[in-house]
Amino acid sequence: METGSDDVVIREARRGDAAGIARVYVDTWRKAYDGILPVGFLDKLSVATQTKSWQRVIRAQDVVLVAEASGADGERIVGFASGGLEMDRDEFFRGEIYTLYVHPEAQRRGIGAELLVEMLRALRDLAPVIVWVLEANEGGRRFYEELGGVPVRRGIAHVGGVSLDKVAYAYFDVG
Ligand SMILES: CC(C)(COP(=O)(O)OP(=O)(O)OC[C@H]1O[C@@H](n2cnc3c(N)ncnc32)[C@H](O)[C@@H]1OP(=O)(O)O)[C@@H](O)C(=O)NCCC(=O)NCCS
């Protein structure tokens, strides 16, 4: 996948995008969480299972955005983000970004930043907005910090049979 010379647009997800989202999800998890989550858990991630799961998410009320690249070989999804109501009954934060991923081959070209700006805009009625990141995910933490996120909460994530520290960043001034 080469996105260097491609145009990238951010748009709302459609049901037919589930397979493209699933492919980005699986490839990105395997790369980003290598050495953080158990190998067996990452190996078992499946594009087919994720496609079904994302079909459900897109049908639900959540905001789901995709970054779509168009090039000589057509259009493909290279990143996505989802968000909605804060999920843990936080006393202060009302909105939450649930996921934000850019395919490893499309990273560091500003696509993640565009997805974040558009997601914060979409969630502006739910501000202030929170986003959780595994503490061990240093790239993810740097990304949110560079884009103005303020660390506000700490917790434990239970993923793939292990418990890991997580950090929440807040965006107060959105949209
Ligand atoms: C984090 C992620 C979404 C960033 O997407 P991206 O398109 O690569 O990010 P951008 O190109 O918009 O980066 C914007 C700025 O954030 C910072 N940044 C992004 N990735 C970084 C990294 N791995 N290490 C350090 N800083 C980083 C940089 O300052 C970057 O600007 P620069 O490239 O001019 O230096 C992407 O790397 C990803 O999907 N990672 C794996 C999953 C993940 O961590 N998701 C977020 C937590 S759920």
The ligand as a MOL file (V3000), in Angstrom:
LIG
                    3D

  0  0  0     0  0            999 V3000
M  V30 BEGIN CTAB
M  V30 COUNTS 48 50 0 0 0
M  V30 BEGIN ATOM
M  V30 1 C -1.4060 6.7410 16.6680 0
M  V30 2 C -1.8360 6.7930 15.1960 0
M  V30 3 C -3.3500 6.8400 15.1000 0
M  V30 4 C -1.2420 8.0750 14.5820 0
M  V30 5 O -1.6710 8.1670 13.2120 0
M  V30 6 P -0.7470 8.8560 12.1200 0
M  V30 7 O -1.5310 9.0780 10.8940 0
M  V30 8 O 0.5140 8.0990 11.9880 0
M  V30 9 O -0.4220 10.2470 12.8580 0
M  V30 10 P -0.0470 11.6570 12.2050 0
M  V30 11 O 0.7810 11.4540 10.9770 0
M  V30 12 O -1.2930 12.4570 12.0440 0
M  V30 13 O 0.8590 12.2590 13.3740 0
M  V30 14 C 0.6610 13.5510 13.9260 0
M  V30 15 C 1.7590 13.7960 14.9440 0
M  V30 16 O 1.5900 12.9120 16.0790 0
M  V30 17 C 2.8840 12.5000 16.5550 0
M  V30 18 N 3.0640 11.0630 16.3590 0
M  V30 19 C 2.2920 10.2350 15.5970 0
M  V30 20 N 2.7360 8.9600 15.6910 0
M  V30 21 C 3.8100 8.9920 16.5100 0
M  V30 22 C 4.7120 7.9880 16.9790 0
M  V30 23 N 4.5880 6.6870 16.6270 0
M  V30 24 N 5.7070 8.3550 17.8170 0
M  V30 25 C 5.8580 9.6540 18.1980 0
M  V30 26 N 5.0300 10.6570 17.7730 0
M  V30 27 C 4.0240 10.3230 16.9410 0
M  V30 28 C 3.9120 13.2760 15.7230 0
M  V30 29 O 4.1620 14.4970 16.3720 0
M  V30 30 C 3.1510 13.4950 14.4260 0
M  V30 31 O 3.6290 14.5930 13.6830 0
M  V30 32 P 4.9400 14.3940 12.7370 0
M  V30 33 O 4.7530 13.1340 11.9440 0
M  V30 34 O 4.9280 15.6320 11.9070 0
M  V30 35 O 6.1130 14.2830 13.6650 0
M  V30 36 C -1.2780 5.5920 14.4060 0
M  V30 37 O 0.1280 5.5490 14.5600 0
M  V30 38 C -1.8400 4.2760 14.8670 0
M  V30 39 O -2.8870 3.8370 14.3880 0
M  V30 40 N -1.1310 3.6360 15.8070 0
M  V30 41 C -1.5240 2.3390 16.3100 0
M  V30 42 C -2.8040 2.3750 17.0890 0
M  V30 43 C -2.8670 3.4660 18.1130 0
M  V30 44 O -1.9110 3.6890 18.8510 0
M  V30 45 N -4.0140 4.1420 18.1450 0
M  V30 46 C -4.2490 5.2010 19.1100 0
M  V30 47 C -4.5600 4.6540 20.4420 0
M  V30 48 S -6.0960 3.8070 20.4460 0
M  V30 END ATOM
M  V30 BEGIN BOND
M  V30 1 1 1 2
M  V30 2 1 2 3
M  V30 3 1 2 4
M  V30 4 1 2 36
M  V30 5 1 4 5
M  V30 6 1 5 6
M  V30 7 2 6 7
M  V30 8 1 6 8
M  V30 9 1 6 9
M  V30 10 1 9 10
M  V30 11 2 10 11
M  V30 12 1 10 12
M  V30 13 1 10 13
M  V30 14 1 13 14
M  V30 15 1 14 15
M  V30 16 1 15 16
M  V30 17 1 15 30
M  V30 18 1 16 17
M  V30 19 1 17 18
M  V30 20 1 17 28
M  V30 21 1 18 19
M  V30 22 1 18 27
M  V30 23 2 19 20
M  V30 24 1 20 21
M  V30 25 1 21 22
M  V30 26 2 21 27
M  V30 27 1 22 23
M  V30 28 2 22 24
M  V30 29 1 24 25
M  V30 30 2 25 26
M  V30 31 1 26 27
M  V30 32 1 28 29
M  V30 33 1 28 30
M  V30 34 1 30 31
M  V30 35 1 31 32
M  V30 36 2 32 33
M  V30 37 1 32 34
M  V30 38 1 32 35
M  V30 39 1 36 37
M  V30 40 1 36 38
M  V30 41 2 38 39
M  V30 42 1 38 40
M  V30 43 1 40 41
M  V30 44 1 41 42
M  V30 45 1 42 43
M  V30 46 2 43 44
M  V30 47 1 43 45
M  V30 48 1 45 46
M  V30 49 1 46 47
M  V30 50 1 47 48
M  V30 END BOND
M  V30 END CTAB
M  END
